Amino acid sequence: MNDTPLDVTIQVGKVRRAEAFPEARKPKMCKLWIDLGEREVQSAAQLLYHHEPDEVWGELVLCATDLGTVNIAGFESEALTLGVPGDDGNPVLVTPDAKVPLGGLLY
């Protein structure tokens, strides 16, 4: 493991499955199944303002993986998929520029 000044573990994952999540209270949510290399996690993310489920399939993403699990409309979200506000203030995925190993840690 690499030394990091962060208080949270942020890992690289690959989206293996994505689908719209209309049952969630927040708008534009989707369900993600993310491969971290040694394990797979689920994440509910408010990405559908700028991304379609079929567009994020196969994308490398950054996830906070040690924040605990949250149940959102019956879906167990185990990781927080990271995004930054776009020009409209809605989330845009944070993705690595280059191919990097799954499970890699941000430091």
MIDOSE-1310 file (N, C-alpha, C; in nm, 2 decimals, decimal comma, always signed):
residues 107
mndt	+0,09/-0,12/+0,00/+0,00/+0,00/+0,00/+0,09/+0,12/+0,00; +0,05/+0,23/-0,07/+0,12/+0,35/-0,08/+0,08/+0,44/+0,04; +0,18/+0,52/+0,09/+0,14/+0,62/+0,19/+0,06/+0,73/+0,12; -0,04/+0,78/+0,20/-0,13/+0,88/+0,14/-0,17/+0,98/+0,26
pldv	-0,18/+1,11/+0,23/-0,22/+1,20/+0,33/-0,37/+1,20/+0,34; -0,44/+1,13/+0,26/-0,59/+1,13/+0,26/-0,64/+1,04/+0,37; -0,76/+1,08/+0,43/-0,83/+1,00/+0,53/-0,92/+0,90/+0,48; -0,93/+0,89/+0,35/-1,02/+0,79/+0,28/-0,94/+0,72/+0,17
tiqv	-0,98/+0,59/+0,15/-0,92/+0,51/+0,05/-0,99/+0,53/-0,09; -0,92/+0,58/-0,18/-0,97/+0,60/-0,32/-0,90/+0,51/-0,41; -0,98/+0,42/-0,48/-0,93/+0,32/-0,57/-0,98/+0,34/-0,71; -0,90/+0,29/-0,81/-0,94/+0,28/-0,95/-1,03/+0,16/-0,97
gkvr	-1,14/+0,17/-1,03/-1,22/+0,06/-1,07/-1,27/+0,07/-1,21; -1,32/-0,04/-1,26/-1,38/-0,04/-1,40/-1,52/-0,07/-1,39; -1,61/+0,01/-1,46/-1,75/-0,01/-1,45/-1,78/-0,14/-1,54; -1,84/-0,24/-1,47/-1,87/-0,36/-1,54/-2,02/-0,37/-1,58
raea	-2,10/-0,29/-1,51/-2,24/-0,28/-1,54/-2,29/-0,15/-1,49; -2,39/-0,09/-1,57/-2,45/+0,03/-1,53/-2,59/+0,03/-1,58; -2,68/+0,08/-1,50/-2,82/+0,10/-1,54/-2,89/+0,21/-1,47; -2,99/+0,27/-1,53/-3,06/+0,38/-1,47/-3,13/+0,34/-1,34
fpea	-3,15/+0,43/-1,25/-3,20/+0,40/-1,12/-3,32/+0,49/-1,08; -3,43/+0,48/-1,15/-3,54/+0,57/-1,14/-3,61/+0,56/-1,00; -3,58/+0,45/-0,92/-3,64/+0,43/-0,79/-3,58/+0,52/-0,69; -3,46/+0,57/-0,71/-3,40/+0,66/-0,62/-3,47/+0,80/-0,61
rkpk	-3,46/+0,86/-0,49/-3,53/+0,99/-0,48/-3,46/+1,10/-0,55; -3,32/+1,10/-0,56/-3,25/+1,20/-0,63/-3,27/+1,18/-0,78; -3,27/+1,28/-0,86/-3,28/+1,26/-1,00/-3,15/+1,22/-1,07; -3,16/+1,16/-1,18/-3,05/+1,12/-1,27/-2,95/+1,03/-1,21
mckl	-3,00/+0,94/-1,12/-2,92/+0,84/-1,05/-2,90/+0,71/-1,14; -2,79/+0,65/-1,12/-2,77/+0,52/-1,19/-2,70/+0,42/-1,09; -2,72/+0,29/-1,12/-2,65/+0,19/-1,04/-2,53/+0,15/-1,12; -2,42/+0,13/-1,04/-2,29/+0,09/-1,10/-2,24/-0,04/-1,03
widl	-2,19/-0,13/-1,11/-2,11/-0,24/-1,05/-1,97/-0,22/-1,10; -1,88/-0,21/-1,00/-1,74/-0,17/-1,03/-1,64/-0,27/-0,99; -1,55/-0,31/-1,08/-1,45/-0,41/-1,06/-1,33/-0,34/-1,00; -1,28/-0,37/-0,88/-1,16/-0,31/-0,82/-1,04/-0,40/-0,83
gere	-1,05/-0,51/-0,91/-0,94/-0,60/-0,93/-0,96/-0,72/-0,84; -0,95/-0,71/-0,71/-0,97/-0,82/-0,62/-1,11/-0,84/-0,57; -1,20/-0,74/-0,59/-1,34/-0,75/-0,55/-1,42/-0,65/-0,64; -1,55/-0,68/-0,63/-1,65/-0,59/-0,70/-1,73/-0,52/-0,60
vqsa	-1,76/-0,39/-0,62/-1,85/-0,31/-0,54/-1,96/-0,25/-0,62; -2,06/-0,22/-0,55/-2,18/-0,15/-0,61/-2,17/+0,00/-0,57; -2,22/+0,08/-0,66/-2,22/+0,23/-0,63/-2,35/+0,29/-0,69; -2,42/+0,37/-0,61/-2,53/+0,45/-0,67/-2,47/+0,59/-0,69
aqll	-2,48/+0,64/-0,82/-2,42/+0,77/-0,85/-2,51/+0,86/-0,93; -2,51/+0,98/-0,91/-2,59/+1,08/-0,98/-2,52/+1,13/-1,11; -2,51/+1,04/-1,20/-2,43/+1,06/-1,32/-2,51/+1,09/-1,45; -2,64/+1,07/-1,45/-2,71/+1,07/-1,57/-2,74/+1,21/-1,63
yhhe	-2,69/+1,32/-1,57/-2,69/+1,45/-1,62/-2,60/+1,46/-1,75; -2,48/+1,40/-1,73/-2,38/+1,41/-1,83/-2,34/+1,27/-1,90; -2,39/+1,16/-1,84/-2,35/+1,03/-1,89/-2,47/+0,94/-1,91; -2,47/+0,85/-2,00/-2,57/+0,75/-2,02/-2,51/+0,62/-1,97
pdev	-2,59/+0,53/-1,91/-2,54/+0,40/-1,86/-2,45/+0,33/-1,96; -2,49/+0,32/-2,09/-2,41/+0,25/-2,18/-2,28/+0,32/-2,22; -2,27/+0,45/-2,19/-2,14/+0,52/-2,21/-2,04/+0,49/-2,10; -2,09/+0,47/-1,97/-1,99/+0,45/-1,86/-1,95/+0,31/-1,85
wgel	-2,02/+0,21/-1,92/-1,97/+0,07/-1,91/-1,83/+0,06/-1,97; -1,74/+0,00/-1,89/-1,60/-0,01/-1,94/-1,51/+0,10/-1,90; -1,57/+0,21/-1,85/-1,49/+0,33/-1,80/-1,41/+0,30/-1,67; -1,29/+0,35/-1,67/-1,22/+0,35/-1,54/-1,27/+0,47/-1,46
vlca	-1,29/+0,45/-1,33/-1,35/+0,55/-1,24/-1,27/+0,55/-1,11; -1,28/+0,65/-1,03/-1,23/+0,66/-0,90/-1,34/+0,65/-0,80; -1,31/+0,56/-0,69/-1,42/+0,54/-0,59/-1,36/+0,55/-0,45; -1,43/+0,61/-0,36/-1,40/+0,60/-0,22/-1,46/+0,47/-0,17
tdlg	-1,37/+0,39/-0,12/-1,42/+0,25/-0,09/-1,43/+0,21/+0,06; -1,40/+0,31/+0,15/-1,40/+0,27/+0,29/-1,50/+0,37/+0,37; -1,60/+0,41/+0,31/-1,70/+0,50/+0,38/-1,82/+0,42/+0,44; -1,82/+0,29/+0,41/-1,94/+0,22/+0,46/-2,04/+0,20/+0,35
tvni	-2,14/+0,12/+0,38/-2,25/+0,09/+0,29/-2,37/+0,17/+0,32; -2,44/+0,22/+0,21/-2,56/+0,30/+0,23/-2,67/+0,22/+0,14; -2,79/+0,21/+0,20/-2,90/+0,15/+0,12/-2,98/+0,26/+0,06; -2,99/+0,26/-0,07/-3,06/+0,36/-0,15/-3,17/+0,29/-0,22
agfe	-3,29/+0,30/-0,18/-3,41/+0,24/-0,25/-3,38/+0,09/-0,27; -3,33/+0,02/-0,17/-3,31/-0,12/-0,18/-3,18/-0,16/-0,25; -3,10/-0,07/-0,29/-2,97/-0,10/-0,36/-2,86/-0,07/-0,26; -2,77/-0,16/-0,23/-2,66/-0,14/-0,14/-2,54/-0,07/-0,21
seal	-2,52/+0,05/-0,18/-2,41/+0,13/-0,24/-2,29/+0,12/-0,15; -2,19/+0,05/-0,19/-2,07/+0,03/-0,11/-1,95/+0,12/-0,14; -1,96/+0,20/-0,24/-1,85/+0,29/-0,27/-1,91/+0,42/-0,32; -1,84/+0,53/-0,31/-1,88/+0,66/-0,36/-1,79/+0,69/-0,49
tlgv	-1,86/+0,69/-0,60/-1,80/+0,71/-0,73/-1,77/+0,86/-0,74; -1,65/+0,90/-0,77/-1,61/+1,04/-0,76/-1,65/+1,12/-0,89; -1,69/+1,24/-0,87/-1,72/+1,33/-0,98/-1,69/+1,47/-0,94; -1,69/+1,56/-1,03/-1,67/+1,70/-1,01/-1,79/+1,78/-1,08
pgdd	-1,82/+1,90/-1,04/-1,93/+1,97/-1,10/-1,89/+2,01/-1,24; -1,98/+1,99/-1,34/-1,97/+2,05/-1,47/-2,01/+2,19/-1,47; -2,01/+2,25/-1,59/-2,05/+2,39/-1,60/-2,19/+2,42/-1,55; -2,27/+2,32/-1,55/-2,41/+2,33/-1,50/-2,42/+2,30/-1,35
gnpv	-2,31/+2,26/-1,29/-2,32/+2,23/-1,15/-2,35/+2,08/-1,12; -2,37/+2,00/-1,22/-2,41/+1,86/-1,20/-2,28/+1,77/-1,22; -2,28/+1,65/-1,16/-2,16/+1,57/-1,16/-2,12/+1,52/-1,29; -1,98/+1,52/-1,31/-1,91/+1,46/-1,42/-1,81/+1,37/-1,36
lvtp	-1,80/+1,25/-1,42/-1,71/+1,15/-1,37/-1,57/+1,19/-1,37; -1,49/+1,15/-1,26/-1,35/+1,17/-1,26/-1,29/+1,04/-1,31; -1,21/+1,04/-1,41/-1,15/+0,92/-1,47/-1,00/+0,94/-1,50; -0,92/+0,83/-1,48/-0,78/+0,85/-1,51/-0,76/+0,87/-1,66
dakv	-0,65/+0,94/-1,70/-0,62/+0,97/-1,84/-0,56/+0,85/-1,91; -0,49/+0,76/-1,83/-0,42/+0,65/-1,89/-0,47/+0,52/-1,83; -0,44/+0,41/-1,89/-0,48/+0,28/-1,84/-0,39/+0,25/-1,71; -0,46/+0,23/-1,60/-0,39/+0,20/-1,48/-0,45/+0,07/-1,42
plgg	-0,38/+0,01/-1,33/-0,43/-0,12/-1,27/-0,55/-0,10/-1,18; -0,64/-0,19/-1,20/-0,76/-0,19/-1,11/-0,73/-0,21/-0,97; -0,79/-0,13/-0,88/-0,76/-0,14/-0,74/-0,65/-0,04/-0,70; -0,59/+0,02/-0,79/-0,48/+0,12/-0,76/-0,53/+0,23/-0,67
lly	-0,44/+0,27/-0,58/-0,48/+0,37/-0,48/-0,44/+0,51/-0,53; -0,52/+0,61/-0,50/-0,49/+0,75/-0,52/-0,40/+0,79/-0,41; -0,29/+0,86/-0,44/-0,21/+0,91/-0,33/-0,14/+1,04/-0,37
